[in-house]
Amino acid sequence: MSKQTGMIITIVVAVLALCCSSFCCLSGVATLLGGGEWSSELGYPDSGQIEPVYGVPVICLGILVWVVPLLLWLFLVRGKEDRI
C-alpha cells in the first residue's frame, strides 16, 4: 500500500466517522453537564437522572473513533516506499 493510497483511505474513513463521533461527543457532554435522563419502556415506571460521570467514557469513545484510523494509517504505511 502506498502512502497516497493510505492517506486517501484514512481521509475517507475519518469523514465517514465524523457523524458517529460527533454524536458520541455531544451526548457525552450533555450527560456530563447533567442533561441525561433515562426511562424504562418495558412497562416499568422507572426513570431518573444519569450520573454525570458516565459522560466521560462516551466522550472518550467519540475521540477514539478519530484516533484509531490515524493510528492504522501510521502503522500500515509507515516505512513503506511508493512502488511503481
N, CA and C atoms as an extended XYZ file, in Angstrom:
252
Properties=species:S:1:pos:R:3:atomname:S:1:resname:S:1:resid:I:1 pbc="F F F"
N         0.855       -1.165        0.000 N   MET     1
C         0.000        0.000        0.000 CA  MET     1
C         0.904        1.232        0.000 C   MET     1
N         0.639        2.141       -0.902 N   SER     2
C         1.448        3.359       -0.972 CA  SER     2
C         0.953        4.381        0.042 C   SER     2
N         1.772        5.409        0.242 N   LYS     3
C         1.381        6.448        1.200 CA  LYS     3
C         0.164        7.207        0.711 C   LYS     3
N         0.076        7.425       -0.606 N   GLN     4
C        -1.070        8.157       -1.140 CA  GLN     4
C        -2.359        7.361       -0.944 C   GLN     4
N        -2.317        6.069       -1.209 N   THR     5
C        -3.493        5.224       -1.005 CA  THR     5
C        -3.888        5.197        0.469 C   THR     5
N        -2.899        5.070        1.345 N   GLY     6
C        -3.179        5.071        2.774 CA  GLY     6
C        -3.794        6.375        3.233 C   GLY     6
N        -3.319        7.484        2.687 N   MET     7
C        -3.860        8.793        3.059 CA  MET     7
C        -5.302        8.929        2.583 C   MET     7
N        -5.597        8.473        1.384 N   ILE     8
C        -6.960        8.550        0.848 CA  ILE     8
C        -7.909        7.703        1.693 C   ILE     8
N        -7.487        6.496        2.039 N   ILE     9
C        -8.318        5.628        2.865 CA  ILE     9
C        -8.561        6.257        4.231 C   ILE     9
N        -7.529        6.847        4.808 N   THR    10
C        -7.664        7.487        6.115 CA  THR    10
C        -8.643        8.644        6.070 C   THR    10
N        -8.567        9.455        5.035 N   ILE    11
C        -9.465       10.610        4.910 CA  ILE    11
C       -10.906       10.145        4.752 C   ILE    11
N       -11.137        9.129        3.933 N   VAL    12
C       -12.499        8.626        3.717 CA  VAL    12
C       -13.076        8.062        5.009 C   VAL    12
N       -12.298        7.271        5.735 N   VAL    13
C       -12.778        6.695        6.992 CA  VAL    13
C       -13.040        7.791        8.023 C   VAL    13
N       -12.171        8.790        8.078 N   ALA    14
C       -12.358        9.877        9.044 CA  ALA    14
C       -13.618       10.680        8.745 C   ALA    14
N       -13.892       10.929        7.473 N   VAL    15
C       -15.096       11.679        7.111 CA  VAL    15
C       -16.349       10.865        7.419 C   VAL    15
N       -16.323        9.562        7.149 N   LEU    16
C       -17.472        8.711        7.457 CA  LEU    16
C       -17.705        8.592        8.963 C   LEU    16
N       -16.637        8.644        9.735 N   ALA    17
C       -16.756        8.512       11.181 CA  ALA    17
C       -17.155        9.814       11.862 C   ALA    17
N       -17.181       10.910       11.132 N   LEU    18
C       -17.472       12.219       11.729 CA  LEU    18
C       -18.841       12.254       12.400 C   LEU    18
N       -19.854       11.717       11.759 N   CYS    19
C       -21.205       11.753       12.336 CA  CYS    19
C       -21.278       10.969       13.641 C   CYS    19
N       -20.716        9.771       13.643 N   CYS    20
C       -20.766        8.939       14.858 CA  CYS    20
C       -20.002        9.584       16.000 C   CYS    20
N       -18.817       10.080       15.720 N   SER    21
C       -18.017       10.646       16.800 CA  SER    21
C       -18.611       11.954       17.300 C   SER    21
N       -19.202       12.739       16.406 N   SER    22
C       -19.836       13.985       16.844 CA  SER    22
C       -21.018       13.694       17.759 C   SER    22
N       -21.829       12.707       17.394 N   PHE    23
C       -22.967       12.323       18.224 CA  PHE    23
C       -22.502       11.810       19.583 C   PHE    23
N       -21.457       10.990       19.585 N   CYS    24
C       -20.933       10.463       20.848 CA  CYS    24
C       -20.426       11.591       21.736 C   CYS    24
N       -19.646       12.500       21.169 N   CYS    25
C       -19.096       13.596       21.969 CA  CYS    25
C       -20.200       14.512       22.491 C   CYS    25
N       -21.166       14.843       21.651 N   LEU    26
C       -22.243       15.727       22.092 CA  LEU    26
C       -23.112       15.082       23.172 C   LEU    26
N       -23.427       13.810       23.018 N   SER    27
C       -24.227       13.156       24.050 CA  SER    27
C       -23.421       12.975       25.332 C   SER    27
N       -22.117       12.750       25.212 N   GLY    28
C       -21.272       12.654       26.396 CA  GLY    28
C       -21.179       13.972       27.136 C   GLY    28
N       -21.055       15.069       26.389 N   VAL    29
C       -21.002       16.388       27.013 CA  VAL    29
C       -22.341       16.716       27.672 C   VAL    29
N       -23.437       16.378       27.011 N   ALA    30
C       -24.761       16.627       27.590 CA  ALA    30
C       -24.946       15.836       28.888 C   ALA    30
N       -24.478       14.603       28.904 N   THR    31
C       -24.564       13.798       30.115 CA  THR    31
C       -23.652       14.359       31.203 C   THR    31
N       -22.475       14.784       30.804 N   LEU    32
C       -21.522       15.342       31.765 CA  LEU    32
C       -22.049       16.620       32.402 C   LEU    32
N       -22.806       17.395       31.638 N   LEU    33
C       -23.371       18.629       32.166 CA  LEU    33
C       -24.680       18.412       32.921 C   LEU    33
N       -25.138       17.165       32.998 N   GLY    34
C       -26.326       16.853       33.785 CA  GLY    34
C       -27.611       16.831       32.982 C   GLY    34
N       -27.529       16.734       31.676 N   GLY    35
C       -28.730       16.749       30.857 CA  GLY    35
C       -29.256       15.383       30.482 C   GLY    35
N       -28.618       14.317       30.945 N   GLY    36
C       -29.039       12.977       30.559 CA  GLY    36
C       -30.072       12.387       31.501 C   GLY    36
N       -31.106       11.803       30.916 N   GLU    37
C       -32.127       11.119       31.702 CA  GLU    37
C       -32.382        9.754       31.085 C   GLU    37
N       -32.814        8.825       31.901 N   TRP    38
C       -33.155        7.504       31.394 CA  TRP    38
C       -34.575        7.176       31.831 C   TRP    38
N       -35.206        6.330       31.048 N   SER    39
C       -36.532        5.845       31.419 CA  SER    39
C       -36.701        4.447       30.853 C   SER    39
N       -37.505        3.667       31.517 N   SER    40
C       -37.756        2.301       31.098 CA  SER    40
C       -39.007        2.269       30.228 C   SER    40
N       -38.879        1.633       29.073 N   GLU    41
C       -40.029        1.497       28.176 CA  GLU    41
C       -40.569        0.068       28.193 C   GLU    41
N       -40.234       -0.675       29.226 N   LEU    42
C       -40.657       -2.061       29.316 CA  LEU    42
C       -41.867       -2.243       30.218 C   LEU    42
N       -42.590       -1.187       30.470 N   GLY    43
C       -43.765       -1.288       31.310 CA  GLY    43
C       -43.515       -0.930       32.761 C   GLY    43
N       -42.271       -0.688       33.123 N   TYR    44
C       -41.955       -0.302       34.495 CA  TYR    44
C       -41.954        1.223       34.593 C   TYR    44
N       -42.429        1.757       35.682 N   PRO    45
C       -42.492        3.217       35.808 CA  PRO    45
C       -41.169        3.829       36.281 C   PRO    45
N       -40.043        3.243       35.885 N   ASP    46
C       -38.750        3.741       36.334 CA  ASP    46
C       -38.221        4.826       35.401 C   ASP    46
N       -37.635        5.827       35.984 N   SER    47
C       -36.929        6.856       35.236 CA  SER    47
C       -36.019        7.580       36.216 C   SER    47
N       -35.077        8.343       35.690 N   GLY    48
C       -34.171        9.055       36.574 CA  GLY    48
C       -33.095        9.795       35.820 C   GLY    48
N       -32.203       10.367       36.578 N   GLN    49
C       -31.102       11.147       36.038 CA  GLN    49
C       -29.877       10.255       35.861 C   GLN    49
N       -29.185       10.392       34.727 N   ILE    50
C       -27.938        9.669       34.509 CA  ILE    50
C       -26.831       10.403       35.262 C   ILE    50
N       -25.997        9.658       35.958 N   GLU    51
C       -24.878       10.267       36.677 CA  GLU    51
C       -23.933       10.946       35.673 C   GLU    51
N       -23.484       12.161       35.965 N   PRO    52
C       -22.612       12.882       35.031 CA  PRO    52
C       -21.300       12.168       34.711 C   PRO    52
N       -20.801       11.340       35.607 N   VAL    53
C       -19.532       10.658       35.368 CA  VAL    53
C       -19.621        9.685       34.186 C   VAL    53
N       -20.824        9.231       33.840 N   TYR    54
C       -20.985        8.311       32.720 CA  TYR    54
C       -20.816        9.001       31.360 C   TYR    54
N       -20.698       10.309       31.343 N   GLY    55
C       -20.446       11.024       30.100 CA  GLY    55
C       -19.006       10.941       29.638 C   GLY    55
N       -18.083       10.705       30.561 N   VAL    56
C       -16.655       10.663       30.231 CA  VAL    56
C       -16.323        9.506       29.281 C   VAL    56
N       -16.771        8.258       29.535 N   PRO    57
C       -16.455        7.187       28.575 CA  PRO    57
C       -17.067        7.417       27.194 C   PRO    57
N       -18.209        8.071       27.140 N   VAL    58
C       -18.836        8.339       25.843 CA  VAL    58
C       -18.006        9.359       25.059 C   VAL    58
N       -17.476       10.359       25.748 N   ILE    59
C       -16.595       11.332       25.090 CA  ILE    59
C       -15.323       10.638       24.616 C   ILE    59
N       -14.761        9.758       25.442 N   CYS    60
C       -13.558        9.022       25.043 CA  CYS    60
C       -13.815        8.148       23.824 C   CYS    60
N       -14.991        7.539       23.750 N   LEU    61
C       -15.346        6.729       22.584 CA  LEU    61
C       -15.405        7.585       21.324 C   LEU    61
N       -15.978        8.775       21.430 N   GLY    62
C       -16.036        9.679       20.287 CA  GLY    62
C       -14.661       10.100       19.814 C   GLY    62
N       -13.747       10.329       20.732 N   ILE    63
C       -12.376       10.699       20.364 CA  ILE    63
C       -11.644        9.505       19.782 C   ILE    63
N       -11.898        8.324       20.310 N   LEU    64
C       -11.252        7.107       19.827 CA  LEU    64
C       -11.614        6.810       18.375 C   LEU    64
N       -12.809        7.175       17.974 N   VAL    65
C       -13.230        6.976       16.584 CA  VAL    65
C       -12.332        7.767       15.630 C   VAL    65
N       -11.788        8.874       16.076 N   TRP    66
C       -10.865        9.662       15.241 CA  TRP    66
C        -9.437        9.158       15.342 C   TRP    66
N        -9.017        8.667       16.491 N   VAL    67
C        -7.626        8.283       16.696 CA  VAL    67
C        -7.292        6.954       16.014 C   VAL    67
N        -8.194        5.998       16.058 N   VAL    68
C        -7.915        4.667       15.509 CA  VAL    68
C        -7.594        4.699       14.009 C   VAL    68
N        -8.366        5.389       13.142 N   PRO    69
C        -7.983        5.407       11.723 CA  PRO    69
C        -6.614        6.046       11.486 C   PRO    69
N        -6.276        7.066       12.247 N   LEU    70
C        -4.965        7.686       12.079 CA  LEU    70
C        -3.839        6.750       12.497 C   LEU    70
N        -4.048        6.013       13.588 N   LEU    71
C        -3.036        5.053       14.014 CA  LEU    71
C        -2.912        3.899       13.020 C   LEU    71
N        -4.028        3.445       12.470 N   LEU    72
C        -3.979        2.386       11.456 CA  LEU    72
C        -3.190        2.838       10.239 C   LEU    72
N        -3.426        4.056        9.791 N   TRP    73
C        -2.679        4.574        8.655 CA  TRP    73
C        -1.195        4.649        8.985 C   TRP    73
N        -0.872        5.110       10.168 N   LEU    74
C         0.519        5.234       10.573 CA  LEU    74
C         1.223        3.887       10.552 C   LEU    74
N         0.591        2.848       11.104 N   PHE    75
C         1.237        1.545       11.182 CA  PHE    75
C         1.196        0.779        9.860 C   PHE    75
N         0.202        1.010        9.012 N   LEU    76
C         0.116        0.303        7.737 CA  LEU    76
C         1.057        0.891        6.687 C   LEU    76
N         1.274        2.194        6.721 N   VAL    77
C         2.021        2.858        5.658 CA  VAL    77
C         3.435        3.215        6.099 C   VAL    77
N         3.686        3.249        7.357 N   ARG    78
C         4.986        3.688        7.879 CA  ARG    78
C         6.123        2.808        7.379 C   ARG    78
N         7.138        3.445        6.820 N   GLY    79
C         8.324        2.720        6.367 CA  GLY    79
C         8.184        2.105        4.993 C   GLY    79
N         7.064        2.242        4.346 N   LYS    80
C         6.881        1.675        3.011 CA  LYS    80
C         7.101        2.764        1.973 C   LYS    80
N         7.739        2.387        0.909 N   GLU    81
C         8.023        3.329       -0.163 CA  GLU    81
C         7.008        3.161       -1.276 C   GLU    81
N         6.863        4.229       -2.090 N   ASP    82
C         5.980        4.143       -3.252 CA  ASP    82
C         6.621        3.212       -4.280 C   ASP    82
N         5.855        2.253       -4.729 N   ARG    83
C         6.338        1.313       -5.748 CA  ARG    83
C         5.645        1.605       -7.053 C   ARG    83
N         6.413        1.666       -8.087 N   ILE    84
C         5.851        1.975       -9.400 CA  ILE    84
C         5.761        0.723      -10.231 C   ILE    84
